[in-house]
Amino acid sequence: MNNPISERKKESYKIFNEIASTYDFLNHTLSFGIDIYWRNKILKHLPNKDSINALDLATGTGDVPLTLIKDARVKKITGIDLSKGMVDIGIQKVKKKGLDKKIFLMLGDGVQIPAADNTFDLTTISFGIRNFSDPQKSLYDIHRVLKDNGRLMIMEFAIPTNPLIRAVYFFYFRNFLPKIGNLISKHKDAYTYLNQSVEDFPYGEKFLGMMKNAGFTNLSAMPLTFGIAMLYIGDKKKSS
Ligand SMILES: C[S@@+](CC[C@H](N)C(=O)[O-])C[C@H]1O[C@@H](n2cnc3c(N)ncnc32)[C@H](O)[C@@H]1O
């Protein structure tokens, strides 16, 4: 690798521009469809509110907004991402489903969120934050744009704790997935980077610590499918 992971993260959106056209297909194929099941998990933990104004960071091709909208309490979703290639595909998907009065996808940085303080009831990020140039800064900014009693849900890859599962996981992630991903996306090393960015990212208690630093409370980390991924949840509590 010419660039260390931290350097590539700053411009990871460029990689996503280059693989946007094959992203959905590869996502669902290389994960054997588990990614759809994982995103649906978010619906089970929505904040206890009658009307939800949601923000999805690193929205990519819009799969999280298209999942959230299945719950009638979710009235409006704004999705932002730095990759125009990904967002353009997402906008087409939203239009095709006739949801363009409820889901709004646009360019924007998840580290410096283009929104006023206390705007959203819910912020989600799925498989995005490990690509951010400064995840801790993003967590502070999410806390800022959430309303009191608002909720943050983050889904991200992790490393399974069971040694046998971990060995299979590393084999798949380090060997099979980069080869097939790079081949089908016709990108020289996009899927090699994706794998390295997973192994490089803090998970479990370490990541909960970062959420705590940013001011989140009621923290939990839910392992998904043997701990291959985690769903992190935290709330913004009214400051007394
Ligand atoms: C693996 S994709 C995840 C897309 C989608 N959330 C999903 O679940 O399929 C990661 C996305 O993060 C975006 N991204 C990277 N850095 C970002 C940043 N600072 N702000 C917003 N989006 C960013 C990339 O452009 C890419 O679309």
PDBQT file of the ligand as one rigid body, heavy atoms in Angstrom, charges set to zero:
ROOT
HETATM    1  C1  LIG A 301     -19.559   1.239   3.098  1.00  0.00    +0.000 C 
HETATM    2  S1  LIG A 301     -20.445   2.638   2.531  1.00  0.00    +0.000 S 
HETATM    3  C2  LIG A 301     -21.934   2.519   3.500  1.00  0.00    +0.000 C 
HETATM    4  C3  LIG A 301     -23.157   3.033   2.772  1.00  0.00    +0.000 C 
HETATM    5  C4  LIG A 301     -24.492   2.759   3.447  1.00  0.00    +0.000 C 
HETATM    6  N1  LIG A 301     -24.602   3.402   4.738  1.00  0.00    +0.000 N 
HETATM    7  C5  LIG A 301     -24.753   1.279   3.580  1.00  0.00    +0.000 C 
HETATM    8  O1  LIG A 301     -25.074   0.816   4.676  1.00  0.00    +0.000 OA
HETATM    9  O2  LIG A 301     -24.709   0.584   2.546  1.00  0.00    +0.000 OA
HETATM   10  C6  LIG A 301     -19.582   3.965   3.286  1.00  0.00    +0.000 C 
HETATM   11  C7  LIG A 301     -19.997   5.347   2.806  1.00  0.00    +0.000 C 
HETATM   12  O3  LIG A 301     -19.360   6.336   3.631  1.00  0.00    +0.000 OA
HETATM   13  C8  LIG A 301     -19.196   7.512   2.822  1.00  0.00    +0.000 C 
HETATM   14  N2  LIG A 301     -18.302   8.446   3.513  1.00  0.00    +0.000 N 
HETATM   15  C9  LIG A 301     -16.971   8.335   3.758  1.00  0.00    +0.000 A 
HETATM   16  N3  LIG A 301     -16.533   9.404   4.461  1.00  0.00    +0.000 NA
HETATM   17  C10 LIG A 301     -17.612  10.204   4.676  1.00  0.00    +0.000 A 
HETATM   18  C11 LIG A 301     -17.805  11.427   5.355  1.00  0.00    +0.000 A 
HETATM   19  N4  LIG A 301     -16.798  12.081   5.974  1.00  0.00    +0.000 N 
HETATM   20  N5  LIG A 301     -19.057  11.963   5.387  1.00  0.00    +0.000 NA
HETATM   21  C12 LIG A 301     -20.098  11.337   4.773  1.00  0.00    +0.000 A 
HETATM   22  N6  LIG A 301     -19.973  10.163   4.110  1.00  0.00    +0.000 NA
HETATM   23  C13 LIG A 301     -18.752   9.609   4.059  1.00  0.00    +0.000 A 
HETATM   24  C14 LIG A 301     -18.690   6.933   1.523  1.00  0.00    +0.000 C 
HETATM   25  O4  LIG A 301     -18.780   7.853   0.468  1.00  0.00    +0.000 OA
HETATM   26  C15 LIG A 301     -19.599   5.697   1.377  1.00  0.00    +0.000 C 
HETATM   27  O5  LIG A 301     -20.743   5.979   0.620  1.00  0.00    +0.000 OA
ENDROOT
TORSDOF 0
